[in-house]
């Protein structure tokens, strides 16, 4: 649990250091699409749902779908890295302008991070 909290603090720290470097932050989605091109239909559907939610900046739906992808298991190292990068991008954006449900979003981030690293 300590490692998870340290990882989350590190991600948030990096995010806070980069605040102000750009006007509108974006989540890199091309790698996510490519990484899951050969995944099962169910996993691809969740990735597509996450991509649509990211485009609409609905990070609760995006993270919920990404959690389902992680929970499906059998992830390659590339997929784990891509998911981690995507979650980091979302965390930075949410950290810059936290919504009312920020705690729930950060809980999802922690759950995903723990699942990727276990």
Buried (B, 14 or more C-beta within 10 A) or exposed (E): EEEBEEBBEEBBEEBEEEEEEEEEBEBEBEBBEEBBEEBEEEBBBBBEBBBEBBEEEBBBBBBBBBBBBBEEEEBEEEBBBBBBBBBBBBBBBBBBEEEEEEEEBBEBBBBBBBBBEE
